[in-house]
């Protein structure tokens, strides 16, 4: 969670929306070959080759585990959720992806 919408809105003032491809990290970690094909299609590069698929499969995805939440006071968690909620809503509006399940909003 962060201030992604603030940065993205600046870029979207300069470049058309259709020049952007937004990929959720969770989607990438769960289906790298599928995302590879999505990127290649977006770039109008044709289908992936076997060597491309092998490279994607051979790479280790860092930070892709499912982690237990860090212990914190419920009041702190609620305050952070309240603070970041507008940014999550704006990100959904800009990107078109729902972060309710993956980020708990």
Steps between C-alpha positions, in 0.01 A plus 500: 500500500632841420447819314488341154199704381682828561784397269280329243273801460802712408604250232144476371500875444792453262423168331175336383354229724529241223880532521497340845469138604439452870582163650431403859797331661271225627390424143863486388606262775203272439535481122825633358456335160151644467632846589786460253246440224294796618805728486603374157149553367490850650831580329372343177792255495318178421489182706771397743771263387612192689826672596304794645284261700807319632660827611183604683469159666865498607483830687426500870228738609613694804250603763234265365416312817191523710603666820327525830405856593741674729362524852358847552236668705155485344477879535818537294373264231170692480681835484724378216203354313314830542803699381569287191137433397473804269823399325375144453170632357687733263729219392198283421351785295824557308613143450164328486604223739337422830733480797237411758598135528873518447560806720212465743310813396 
